[in-house]
Amino acid sequence: MVHYKTTEEIEYIRQSSLLVAKTLAEVAKEIRPGITTRMLDSIAETFIRDHGAIPGFKGYQGFPATLCMSPNEVVVHGFPGDNELKEGDILSVDCGVLMNGYYGDSAYTFAIGEISDLVKRLLKTTYQCLLIGIDHAVEGYTLGDLSYSIQKHAEDHGYTVVRELVGHGLGRGLHEEPEVPNFGKKGNGMTLKEGLVIAIEPMINLGQRFVVQGKDGWTIRTADRKPSAHFEHTVAVGKGKADVLSTFDYVKEALLNNQHNSIIIH
């Protein structure tokens, strides 16, 4: 069942989503070659708890960490660890928080130092896919219209769309109905209505679309081991225009002041 949110509930989700945004900015301040994803995870957990919230992912269906840390060919759901990030890596950082009974959820793919033009184009296109999806999170469009718009932009630029993982509704639950695929057909699926809150999260591959699951039961990698990018916003469907409840503004500001990372995806 799809749960439509009241104005008050949307504001609670916005508060949680903005804390996610600020948490990602704390990661952006420290991300650099030589740091471990475990260190970044610790920074994020401390920041979330210091602001009176609970890490939304930690313990969720057994997930062991605050952040999903997914470098290079890892699409999503990677575990933080002790391997150091290297110049030329990319890293998807996915964060959720639970505050005042409501979840927020957002993800940003960071460039570690200088990355290749090939991968930079992948990140830029994936970010554009997110923005295009948001443009279709408007009352009167169908879910298929939104999904198709993401798929078309990715494939028109020579990339492929992961199909085994999708976006989702959220509110009191981290994952609520409906599922929000990044592929689809125009006109298909439910008609979007004001009050629907969804996480839109394109997962776009440089190579083929196929993925494999790691032995840990969580980590999803591209089957061909080519890089994958991932961006996510929490969005409330609106009349005429979507209401984006999360933001990358804090991340971009932090990256501007991070001497180790000059690449900001627009």
Backbone as CSV, one residue per row, in Angstrom:
resi,resn,N_x,N_y,N_z,CA_x,CA_y,CA_z,C_x,C_y,C_z
1,MET,0.838,-1.195,0.000,0.000,0.000,0.000,0.879,1.254,0.000
2,VAL,0.511,2.206,-0.828,1.237,3.474,-0.899,0.681,4.416,0.166
3,HIS,1.587,4.995,0.964,1.189,5.920,2.018,1.501,7.348,1.570
4,TYR,0.468,8.133,1.328,0.656,9.533,0.977,0.878,10.344,2.254
5,LYS,1.760,11.315,2.174,2.188,12.044,3.361,1.459,13.382,3.479
6,THR,1.208,13.763,4.715,0.667,15.090,4.981,1.784,16.125,4.868
7,THR,1.397,17.387,4.852,2.391,18.469,4.834,3.315,18.368,6.040
8,GLU,2.752,18.055,7.200,3.558,17.932,8.414,4.555,16.774,8.297
9,GLU,4.100,15.658,7.771,4.993,14.512,7.613,6.121,14.821,6.629
10,ILE,5.803,15.518,5.566,6.836,15.887,4.590,7.892,16.767,5.249
11,GLU,7.499,17.637,6.151,8.475,18.480,6.837,9.376,17.652,7.749
12,TYR,8.831,16.634,8.397,9.663,15.743,9.201,10.671,15.009,8.306
13,ILE,10.201,14.547,7.148,11.111,13.852,6.222,12.173,14.821,5.708
14,ARG,11.781,16.076,5.493,12.750,17.081,5.059,13.843,17.270,6.119
15,GLN,13.437,17.342,7.386,14.421,17.503,8.456,15.415,16.343,8.466
16,SER,14.911,15.139,8.318,15.797,13.977,8.283,16.694,14.010,7.053
17,SER,16.127,14.408,5.922,16.886,14.447,4.673,17.976,15.506,4.710
18,LEU,17.695,16.633,5.372,18.718,17.674,5.487,19.840,17.241,6.424
19,LEU,19.519,16.435,7.434,20.587,15.893,8.272,21.438,14.910,7.483
20,VAL,20.812,14.123,6.617,21.586,13.267,5.717,22.524,14.117,4.867
21,ALA,22.003,15.202,4.321,22.813,16.079,3.469,24.017,16.630,4.224
22,LYS,23.800,17.034,5.468,24.895,17.573,6.279,25.894,16.473,6.665
23,THR,25.386,15.257,6.835,26.280,14.133,7.126,27.169,13.834,5.928
24,LEU,26.594,13.837,4.744,27.399,13.636,3.537,28.443,14.739,3.392
25,ALA,28.109,15.939,3.826,29.085,17.032,3.782,30.241,16.794,4.743
26,GLU,29.952,16.174,5.901,31.041,15.830,6.821,31.990,14.827,6.167
27,VAL,31.434,13.900,5.418,32.265,12.966,4.642,33.068,13.728,3.597
28,ALA,32.404,14.665,2.906,33.072,15.436,1.852,34.249,16.246,2.382
29,LYS,34.167,16.693,3.623,35.265,17.459,4.221,36.528,16.619,4.371
30,GLU,36.351,15.315,4.616,37.479,14.465,4.981,37.912,13.504,3.878
31,ILE,37.121,13.368,2.841,37.412,12.358,1.834,38.660,12.744,1.040
32,ARG,39.560,11.790,0.858,40.844,12.052,0.193,41.573,10.731,-0.012
33,PRO,42.569,10.732,-0.869,43.417,9.543,-0.966,44.079,9.260,0.380
34,GLY,44.084,7.994,0.787,44.739,7.593,2.028,43.801,7.364,3.195
35,ILE,42.575,7.910,3.127,41.634,7.682,4.221,40.878,6.379,3.968
36,THR,40.444,5.725,5.029,39.680,4.489,4.868,38.190,4.792,4.951
37,THR,37.406,3.935,4.332,35.960,4.112,4.408,35.447,3.845,5.819
38,ARG,36.156,3.039,6.584,35.757,2.829,7.980,35.873,4.126,8.786
39,MET,36.915,4.898,8.520,37.072,6.186,9.211,35.937,7.133,8.834
40,LEU,35.578,7.159,7.571,34.483,8.023,7.136,33.157,7.586,7.756
41,ASP,32.970,6.289,7.871,31.755,5.766,8.484,31.644,6.198,9.944
42,SER,32.760,6.173,10.644,32.774,6.585,12.046,32.433,8.062,12.189
43,ILE,32.981,8.883,11.302,32.679,10.313,11.300,31.180,10.535,11.117
44,ALA,30.591,9.805,10.186,29.168,9.965,9.893,28.296,9.528,11.071
45,GLU,28.619,8.399,11.660,27.800,7.919,12.785,27.848,8.900,13.956
46,THR,29.035,9.392,14.272,29.166,10.353,15.367,28.354,11.608,15.095
47,PHE,28.419,12.101,13.863,27.703,13.323,13.490,26.193,13.128,13.614
48,ILE,25.699,12.009,13.132,24.254,11.737,13.186,23.777,11.657,14.632
49,ARG,24.492,10.904,15.452,24.066,10.733,16.848,24.194,12.035,17.631
50,ASP,25.211,12.829,17.314,25.368,14.123,17.981,24.208,15.069,17.675
51,HIS,23.490,14.810,16.582,22.354,15.649,16.202,21.018,15.001,16.564
52,GLY,21.072,14.053,17.488,19.850,13.500,18.039,19.109,12.526,17.153
53,ALA,19.802,11.982,16.169,19.172,11.042,15.243,19.863,9.679,15.320
54,ILE,19.306,8.730,14.602,19.819,7.362,14.566,20.250,7.048,13.140
55,PRO,21.423,6.420,12.951,21.782,5.980,11.610,20.706,5.042,11.050
56,GLY,20.171,5.393,9.902,19.043,4.644,9.364,19.390,3.279,8.831
57,PHE,20.652,3.085,8.444,21.052,1.817,7.835,21.602,0.826,8.857
58,LYS,22.226,1.320,9.908,22.943,0.430,10.830,21.964,-0.517,11.528
59,GLY,22.157,-1.799,11.303,21.276,-2.803,11.870,20.065,-3.109,11.018
60,TYR,19.844,-2.341,9.956,18.690,-2.571,9.088,18.877,-3.884,8.321
61,GLN,18.046,-4.855,8.622,18.145,-6.196,8.030,19.563,-6.760,8.153
62,GLY,20.253,-6.330,9.216,21.582,-6.863,9.488,22.732,-6.079,8.898
63,PHE,22.449,-4.954,8.239,23.558,-4.168,7.672,24.426,-3.637,8.816
64,PRO,25.758,-3.750,8.704,26.615,-3.511,9.874,27.115,-2.081,10.067
65,ALA,26.752,-1.147,9.209,27.413,0.159,9.246,26.410,1.293,9.074
66,THR,26.908,2.508,9.275,26.100,3.711,9.097,25.949,4.078,7.632
67,LEU,27.014,3.907,6.861,27.036,4.279,5.450,27.209,3.054,4.565
68,CYS,26.549,3.072,3.416,26.902,2.147,2.340,28.035,2.803,1.557
69,MET,29.179,2.109,1.492,30.382,2.639,0.849,30.723,1.768,-0.351
70,SER,30.569,2.333,-1.542,30.634,1.512,-2.753,31.631,2.100,-3.744
71,PRO,32.889,1.613,-3.724,33.908,2.167,-4.605,33.909,1.532,-5.998
72,ASN,34.191,2.344,-6.988,34.503,1.885,-8.330,33.439,0.973,-8.914
73,GLU,33.713,-0.342,-9.018,32.765,-1.264,-9.642,31.667,-1.719,-8.699
74,VAL,31.751,-1.334,-7.414,30.667,-1.647,-6.479,29.526,-0.666,-6.739
75,VAL,28.354,-1.210,-7.039,27.208,-0.372,-7.392,26.617,0.250,-6.132
76,VAL,26.232,-0.597,-5.177,25.641,-0.148,-3.923,25.892,-1.188,-2.833
77,HIS,25.601,-0.792,-1.585,25.548,-1.681,-0.416,26.909,-2.222,0.004
78,GLY,27.991,-1.533,-0.378,29.308,-1.943,0.069,29.529,-1.645,1.539
79,PHE,30.329,-2.482,2.205,30.664,-2.285,3.613,31.860,-1.347,3.747
80,PRO,31.865,-0.475,4.749,33.096,0.252,5.079,34.187,-0.738,5.495
81,GLY,35.448,-0.373,5.208,36.552,-1.259,5.547,37.840,-0.500,5.769
82,ASP,38.933,-1.231,5.830,40.232,-0.650,6.172,41.138,-0.402,4.969
83,ASN,40.668,-0.717,3.776,41.452,-0.383,2.586,41.412,1.125,2.348
84,GLU,42.554,1.703,2.044,42.626,3.150,1.837,42.131,3.524,0.447
85,LEU,41.418,4.641,0.359,41.014,5.170,-0.934,42.251,5.638,-1.703
86,LYS,42.195,5.474,-3.020,43.332,5.822,-3.873,42.942,6.910,-4.864
87,GLU,43.945,7.672,-5.272,43.775,8.653,-6.335,43.171,7.963,-7.559
88,GLY,42.105,8.562,-8.099,41.457,8.005,-9.277,40.260,7.126,-8.979
89,ASP,40.042,6.787,-7.692,38.853,6.026,-7.306,37.615,6.913,-7.384
90,ILE,36.463,6.260,-7.467,35.208,6.925,-7.160,34.552,6.162,-6.017
91,LEU,33.683,6.847,-5.270,33.061,6.228,-4.105,31.636,6.727,-3.946
92,SER,30.676,5.825,-4.108,29.290,6.145,-3.777,29.119,6.036,-2.273
93,VAL,28.627,7.117,-1.659,28.340,7.138,-0.225,26.836,7.335,-0.063
94,ASP,26.176,6.321,0.465,24.726,6.327,0.646,24.448,6.402,2.146
95,CYS,23.603,7.343,2.542,23.355,7.593,3.966,21.859,7.707,4.233
96,GLY,21.442,7.140,5.351,20.071,7.314,5.808,20.062,7.652,7.289
97,VAL,19.082,8.434,7.709,18.914,8.706,9.131,17.444,8.534,9.503
98,LEU,17.235,8.257,10.769,15.895,8.199,11.345,15.826,9.245,12.440
99,MET,14.923,10.201,12.266,14.779,11.292,13.239,13.304,11.657,13.342
100,ASN,12.829,11.810,14.561,11.414,12.152,14.788,10.461,11.159,14.130
101,GLY,10.926,9.913,14.004,10.071,8.863,13.469,10.032,8.757,11.965
102,TYR,10.846,9.558,11.256,10.826,9.565,9.795,12.248,9.460,9.237
103,TYR,12.339,8.785,8.102,13.630,8.554,7.457,13.937,9.632,6.419
104,GLY,15.236,9.857,6.230,15.759,10.585,5.090,16.815,9.715,4.427
105,ASP,17.053,9.898,3.128,17.936,8.995,2.382,18.512,9.754,1.192
106,SER,19.824,9.697,1.035,20.463,10.375,-0.096,21.837,9.765,-0.337
107,ALA,22.321,9.881,-1.569,23.637,9.337,-1.923,24.334,10.247,-2.917
108,TYR,25.670,10.260,-2.813,26.507,11.072,-3.703,27.734,10.256,-4.065
109,THR,28.118,10.279,-5.338,29.331,9.592,-5.760,30.477,10.597,-5.848
110,PHE,31.486,10.369,-5.029,32.640,11.263,-4.929,33.769,10.805,-5.847
111,ALA,34.484,11.779,-6.388,35.745,11.521,-7.082,36.878,11.670,-6.070
112,ILE,37.774,10.699,-6.042,38.913,10.753,-5.122,40.105,11.306,-5.896
113,GLY,40.446,12.548,-5.618,41.503,13.198,-6.375,41.080,13.378,-7.822
114,GLU,42.021,13.221,-8.717,41.741,13.337,-10.149,41.267,11.993,-10.692
115,ILE,40.204,12.020,-11.475,39.700,10.797,-12.106,39.742,10.968,-13.615
116,SER,39.616,9.871,-14.331,39.692,9.918,-15.786,38.491,10.649,-16.360
117,ASP,38.660,11.215,-17.551,37.551,11.888,-18.224,36.418,10.906,-18.496
118,LEU,36.772,9.650,-18.768,35.773,8.622,-19.039,34.838,8.447,-17.845
119,VAL,35.406,8.352,-16.664,34.605,8.155,-15.451,33.913,9.455,-15.057
120,LYS,34.560,10.581,-15.299,33.935,11.869,-14.995,32.640,12.041,-15.787
121,ARG,32.648,11.616,-17.042,31.432,11.701,-17.864,30.340,10.778,-17.326
122,LEU,30.742,9.613,-16.828,29.769,8.694,-16.218,29.092,9.357,-15.022
123,LEU,29.885,9.974,-14.156,29.319,10.631,-12.979,28.387,11.771,-13.385
124,LYS,28.815,12.568,-14.333,27.997,13.708,-14.764,26.666,13.236,-15.347
125,THR,26.716,12.199,-16.173,25.491,11.692,-16.787,24.556,11.103,-15.739
126,THR,25.107,10.389,-14.764,24.277,9.802,-13.703,23.603,10.892,-12.890
127,TYR,24.333,11.947,-12.590,23.759,13.090,-11.875,22.632,13.720,-12.702
128,GLN,22.859,13.851,-13.996,21.817,14.391,-14.871,20.590,13.491,-14.880
129,CYS,20.807,12.173,-14.841,19.684,11.237,-14.781,18.824,11.498,-13.545
130,LEU,19.481,11.768,-12.421,18.745,12.083,-11.192,17.900,13.333,-11.392
131,LEU,18.481,14.380,-11.937,17.751,15.632,-12.123,16.574,15.461,-13.080
132,ILE,16.773,14.658,-14.119,15.698,14.407,-15.084,14.572,13.616,-14.423
133,GLY,14.936,12.640,-13.597,13.919,11.898,-12.862,13.119,12.815,-11.955
134,ILE,13.821,13.719,-11.265,13.146,14.673,-10.373,12.178,15.555,-11.153
135,ASP,12.556,15.941,-12.368,11.676,16.768,-13.204,10.359,16.063,-13.513
136,HIS,10.360,14.732,-13.400,9.148,13.958,-13.692,8.426,13.506,-12.417
137,ALA,8.899,13.944,-11.254,8.217,13.623,-9.992,7.148,14.668,-9.728
138,VAL,6.214,14.733,-10.648,5.191,15.772,-10.664,3.826,15.117,-10.850
139,GLU,2.844,15.636,-10.133,1.496,15.083,-10.227,1.027,15.051,-11.679
140,GLY,0.501,13.901,-12.086,0.005,13.737,-13.456,0.883,12.844,-14.305
141,TYR,2.193,12.828,-14.052,3.064,11.858,-14.708,2.812,10.476,-14.100
142,THR,3.168,9.444,-14.841,3.151,8.097,-14.280,4.552,7.729,-13.788
143,LEU,4.591,6.683,-12.984,5.883,6.172,-12.532,6.729,5.738,-13.724
144,GLY,6.072,5.168,-14.735,6.781,4.771,-15.942,7.391,5.942,-16.688
145,ASP,6.709,7.081,-16.685,7.269,8.283,-17.316,8.582,8.673,-16.648
146,LEU,8.581,8.655,-15.315,9.784,9.007,-14.549,10.908,8.022,-14.846
147,SER,10.582,6.738,-14.770,11.600,5.702,-14.973,12.167,5.741,-16.389
148,TYR,11.290,5.916,-17.358,11.723,5.976,-18.754,12.663,7.145,-18.992
149,SER,12.384,8.285,-18.371,13.214,9.473,-18.604,14.650,9.235,-18.151
150,ILE,14.805,8.515,-17.042,16.148,8.194,-16.548,16.847,7.236,-17.503
151,GLN,16.151,6.173,-17.878,16.729,5.177,-18.777,17.154,5.791,-20.102
152,LYS,16.293,6.610,-20.668,16.587,7.194,-21.976,17.837,8.055,-21.930
153,HIS,17.958,8.889,-20.897,19.126,9.771,-20.824,20.412,8.955,-20.669
154,ALA,20.376,7.938,-19.829,21.568,7.105,-19.636,21.949,6.383,-20.925
155,GLU,20.982,5.763,-21.561,21.280,4.964,-22.754,21.630,5.846,-23.948
156,ASP,21.034,7.026,-24.044,21.394,7.959,-25.118,22.857,8.375,-25.025
157,HIS,23.443,8.304,-23.815,24.847,8.670,-23.625,25.771,7.453,-23.580
158,GLY,25.240,6.294,-23.910,26.080,5.107,-24.061,26.265,4.284,-22.798
159,TYR,25.462,4.556,-21.762,25.594,3.827,-20.499,24.433,2.854,-20.316
160,THR,24.533,2.028,-19.292,23.485,1.056,-19.022,22.910,1.265,-17.627
161,VAL,21.692,0.788,-17.444,20.946,1.003,-16.202,20.837,-0.309,-15.438
162,VAL,21.228,-0.284,-14.175,21.045,-1.444,-13.302,19.548,-1.670,-13.094
163,ARG,19.113,-2.922,-13.236,17.678,-3.216,-13.153,17.300,-3.996,-11.904
164,GLU,18.275,-4.567,-11.249,17.981,-5.395,-10.080,17.732,-4.570,-8.821
165,LEU,18.112,-3.290,-8.847,17.956,-2.404,-7.691,17.227,-1.146,-8.129
166,VAL,16.381,-0.634,-7.245,15.499,0.466,-7.632,15.376,1.464,-6.490
167,GLY,14.829,2.622,-6.797,14.450,3.569,-5.770,13.187,3.099,-5.064
168,HIS,12.647,3.941,-4.177,11.592,3.448,-3.296,10.872,4.602,-2.612
169,GLY,9.680,4.301,-2.122,9.024,5.235,-1.228,9.703,5.224,0.128
170,LEU,9.488,6.275,0.903,10.003,6.277,2.274,9.211,7.253,3.120
171,GLY,9.312,7.060,4.424,8.604,7.885,5.393,8.879,7.315,6.768
172,ARG,7.880,6.699,7.371,8.112,5.991,8.632,8.917,4.720,8.409
173,GLY,8.873,4.208,7.197,9.712,3.082,6.799,10.819,3.546,5.881
174,LEU,11.974,2.868,5.952,13.080,3.219,5.059,12.760,2.836,3.623
175,HIS,12.106,1.713,3.460,11.692,1.264,2.126,10.193,1.019,2.133
176,GLU,9.468,1.898,1.493,8.021,1.784,1.363,7.661,1.637,-0.113
177,GLU,6.420,1.273,-0.356,5.933,1.294,-1.739,5.750,2.746,-2.180
178,PRO,5.932,3.039,-3.468,6.188,2.099,-4.551,7.684,1.925,-4.807
179,GLU,8.034,0.868,-5.529,9.375,0.787,-6.100,9.498,1.820,-7.215
180,VAL,10.714,2.375,-7.355,10.951,3.423,-8.364,12.097,2.968,-9.261
181,PRO,11.790,2.200,-10.306,12.859,1.724,-11.194,13.496,2.868,-11.973
182,ASN,14.700,2.601,-12.458,15.406,3.552,-13.321,15.287,3.169,-14.788
183,PHE,14.297,2.336,-15.095,13.987,1.929,-16.459,12.480,1.692,-16.519
184,GLY,11.904,1.869,-17.697,10.468,1.654,-17.783,9.902,2.153,-19.096
185,LYS,8.573,2.150,-19.165,7.865,2.580,-20.365,6.951,3.747,-20.027
186,LYS,6.905,4.690,-20.934,6.017,5.843,-20.762,4.582,5.370,-20.549
187,GLY,3.904,6.009,-19.622,2.496,5.723,-19.415,2.211,4.552,-18.503
188,ASN,3.222,3.758,-18.195,3.026,2.587,-17.339,3.047,2.970,-15.854
189,GLY,2.460,2.094,-15.042,2.545,2.256,-13.594,1.556,3.259,-13.045
190,MET,1.663,3.488,-11.746,0.743,4.375,-11.046,0.916,5.821,-11.482
191,THR,-0.160,6.568,-11.413,-0.082,8.004,-11.656,0.394,8.692,-10.387
192,LEU,1.375,9.543,-10.514,1.961,10.214,-9.356,1.001,11.279,-8.827
193,LYS,0.923,11.368,-7.496,0.038,12.322,-6.853,0.787,13.067,-5.754
194,GLU,0.349,14.279,-5.512,0.925,15.087,-4.435,0.816,14.330,-3.116
195,GLY,1.894,14.380,-2.316,1.925,13.665,-1.050,2.727,12.381,-1.101
196,LEU,3.079,11.943,-2.310,3.945,10.778,-2.440,5.391,11.208,-2.237
197,VAL,6.099,10.517,-1.356,7.521,10.798,-1.124,8.326,9.588,-1.575
198,ILE,9.308,9.829,-2.437,10.103,8.752,-3.015,11.584,9.102,-2.990
199,ALA,12.400,8.062,-2.951,13.843,8.212,-3.149,14.142,7.819,-4.590
200,ILE,14.620,8.768,-5.346,15.016,8.527,-6.745,16.512,8.318,-6.749
201,GLU,16.976,7.183,-7.285,18.407,6.884,-7.187,18.926,6.111,-8.410
202,PRO,19.265,6.830,-9.472,19.852,6.164,-10.632,21.159,5.461,-10.279
203,MET,21.302,4.229,-10.760,22.542,3.448,-10.657,22.936,3.101,-12.080
204,ILE,23.981,3.748,-12.569,24.314,3.724,-13.993,25.722,3.162,-14.176
205,ASN,25.856,2.231,-15.123,27.121,1.534,-15.335,27.841,2.025,-16.576
206,LEU,29.164,2.028,-16.491,29.997,2.354,-17.647,29.947,1.243,-18.684
207,GLY,29.908,-0.002,-18.207,29.876,-1.154,-19.103,28.487,-1.755,-19.207
208,GLN,28.404,-3.064,-19.100,27.123,-3.746,-19.213,26.299,-3.556,-17.941
209,ARG,25.006,-3.794,-18.037,24.100,-3.519,-16.915,24.101,-4.608,-15.856
210,PHE,24.703,-5.748,-16.132,24.568,-6.904,-15.257,25.394,-6.750,-13.984
211,VAL,24.838,-7.260,-12.874,25.491,-7.150,-11.575,25.541,-8.512,-10.902
212,VAL,26.432,-8.609,-9.905,26.557,-9.827,-9.107,26.574,-9.430,-7.633
213,GLN,26.145,-10.350,-6.792,26.117,-10.100,-5.353,27.302,-10.777,-4.684
214,GLY,27.931,-10.054,-3.734,29.079,-10.601,-3.034,28.683,-11.657,-2.017
215,LYS,29.683,-12.372,-1.521,29.450,-13.442,-0.554,28.900,-12.910,0.767
216,ASP,29.099,-11.608,1.037,28.572,-11.036,2.281,27.057,-10.856,2.248
217,GLY,26.446,-11.111,1.082,25.004,-10.990,0.956,24.503,-9.584,0.715
218,TRP,25.409,-8.632,0.648,25.035,-7.220,0.502,25.674,-6.557,-0.715
219,THR,26.984,-6.680,-0.833,27.730,-5.904,-1.828,27.310,-6.289,-3.247
220,ILE,26.922,-5.291,-4.023,26.528,-5.492,-5.413,27.590,-4.864,-6.313
221,ARG,28.167,-5.685,-7.197,29.204,-5.224,-8.127,28.731,-5.380,-9.568
222,THR,29.340,-4.601,-10.447,29.100,-4.835,-11.870,29.751,-6.163,-12.259
223,ALA,29.075,-6.928,-13.093,29.595,-8.241,-13.491,30.883,-8.106,-14.282
224,ASP,31.021,-7.026,-15.059,32.227,-6.850,-15.877,33.311,-6.048,-15.159
225,ARG,33.033,-5.673,-13.890,33.986,-4.955,-13.037,34.323,-3.559,-13.555
226,LYS,33.467,-2.995,-14.394,33.640,-1.612,-14.820,32.917,-0.690,-13.839
227,PRO,33.306,0.589,-13.773,32.753,1.481,-12.757,31.247,1.700,-12.881
228,SER,30.652,2.021,-11.736,29.234,2.357,-11.667,29.085,3.608,-10.807
229,ALA,28.103,4.445,-11.133,27.855,5.673,-10.373,26.440,5.667,-9.817
230,HIS,26.227,6.455,-8.764,24.970,6.407,-8.012,24.749,7.751,-7.332
231,PHE,23.615,8.376,-7.622,23.193,9.592,-6.928,21.747,9.416,-6.493
232,GLU,21.386,10.010,-5.345,20.044,9.809,-4.802,19.569,11.052,-4.059
233,HIS,18.301,11.383,-4.300,17.617,12.419,-3.523,16.280,11.885,-3.021
234,THR,15.853,12.406,-1.884,14.497,12.182,-1.391,13.620,13.320,-1.898
235,VAL,12.497,12.959,-2.506,11.689,13.918,-3.253,10.207,13.738,-2.917
236,ALA,9.511,14.834,-2.715,8.058,14.809,-2.575,7.433,15.236,-3.904
237,VAL,6.525,14.410,-4.403,5.821,14.745,-5.639,5.000,16.011,-5.405
238,GLY,5.075,16.928,-6.364,4.339,18.179,-6.234,3.467,18.448,-7.441
239,LYS,2.687,19.512,-7.349,1.890,19.967,-8.485,2.710,20.978,-9.267
240,GLY,3.073,20.610,-10.466,3.858,21.507,-11.309,5.351,21.385,-11.124
241,LYS,5.795,21.012,-9.910,7.234,20.892,-9.644,7.448,20.001,-8.434
242,ALA,8.488,19.184,-8.496,8.836,18.328,-7.362,9.443,19.159,-6.246
243,ASP,9.288,18.675,-5.019,9.901,19.289,-3.848,11.051,18.389,-3.406
244,VAL,12.277,18.827,-3.650,13.451,18.019,-3.309,13.767,18.244,-1.836
245,LEU,13.659,17.184,-1.037,13.780,17.312,0.412,15.220,17.205,0.893
246,SER,16.066,16.560,0.117,17.501,16.508,0.410,18.213,17.507,-0.497
247,THR,19.500,17.687,-0.274,20.265,18.647,-1.078,21.724,18.223,-1.157
248,PHE,22.387,18.627,-2.230,23.842,18.438,-2.336,24.594,19.735,-2.083
249,ASP,23.904,20.792,-1.708,24.566,22.087,-1.524,25.661,22.016,-0.462
250,TYR,25.391,21.326,0.647,26.391,21.225,1.714,27.608,20.429,1.240
251,VAL,27.359,19.386,0.457,28.457,18.578,-0.087,29.336,19.426,-1.001
252,LYS,28.706,20.173,-1.876,29.466,20.972,-2.836,30.288,22.050,-2.135
253,GLU,29.713,22.644,-1.106,30.460,23.646,-0.333,31.669,23.013,0.352
254,ALA,31.473,21.821,0.914,32.577,21.134,1.582,33.672,20.759,0.595
255,LEU,33.285,20.323,-0.596,34.280,19.937,-1.597,35.081,21.142,-2.081
256,LEU,34.435,22.294,-2.148,35.146,23.510,-2.544,36.290,23.828,-1.582
257,ASN,36.114,23.435,-0.323,37.121,23.719,0.706,38.030,22.531,1.002
258,ASN,37.874,21.460,0.230,38.699,20.268,0.410,39.804,20.292,-0.634
259,GLN,41.016,20.547,-0.192,42.130,20.732,-1.132,42.482,19.452,-1.882
260,HIS,42.010,18.313,-1.394,42.329,17.044,-2.023,41.328,16.650,-3.103
261,ASN,40.173,17.335,-3.177,39.131,16.958,-4.113,38.522,18.197,-4.740
262,SER,38.936,18.474,-5.980,38.452,19.669,-6.672,37.298,19.365,-7.609
263,ILE,36.954,18.087,-7.797,35.920,17.729,-8.757,34.564,17.743,-8.068
264,ILE,33.686,18.595,-8.546,32.319,18.681,-8.055,31.397,18.366,-9.216
265,ILE,30.528,17.388,-9.011,29.647,16.963,-10.086,28.432,17.880,-10.133
266,HIS,28.164,18.449,-11.307,26.998,19.330,-11.491,26.054,18.684,-12.489
